[in-house]
């Protein structure tokens, strides 16, 4: 028999952490686009942001 206990506070914290991570990811993409718009080298953008070169090229 499996007994699972649902904890509202834990659920809220998990949701908060996921939202924070999504915000960070969006910020990284926005920054990478701005760097690309300024003519920065794709390899430099990838190194600074942690994105792959392919991800930068897809922006």
N, C-alpha and C positions, 0 to 999 in steps of 0.2 A: 504494500500500500504506500502510495506517495502522498506526503503531506507537504503542501506548499503554503507559506505564509506571505501574503502580499503586504508590503509596507509602503504606504503613501509617501512618506518622507523620502524613502530610498528612490521611489519612482520619480519624484520631483527632482531629486539630485541628478539622476541619470538623464532626465530630459534637459535639465539646465546644462549639463556637461556636453550633451550632443549639440545643443543650440550654440554653445560657445565654440565648439570645434567647427561647426558650419560657418560661423561668423569669421573665424580665423582663416578658413579655407577661402572664403569669398574675398577677404582682405588681401590674401596672397595673390589671387588671380587679378584683382583690381590693380595691385601694385605692379605685377608683371606686365599687364596691358599698358600701364602708364610708362614703364621703362621701355617697352617695345615702341610705343608712340614717340618716345624721345630719341629713338634710333640706337638704343643700346644693343650690343651684341647678344645674340640668342644664347650663346654658351655662358656669358656672364650672368644673364637673367636667370638661367637655370641654376647656376652655382649659388647665386645669392638667395633665390626663393626656395630652393629645394625641389623645384619642379623638374621634370625631364625636359630635354630639348624638344622632344615630340610634343609634349604638352604645351610648351611655349609657342611652338609653331602653329598649334591649333587655335590659339587665342584670336 
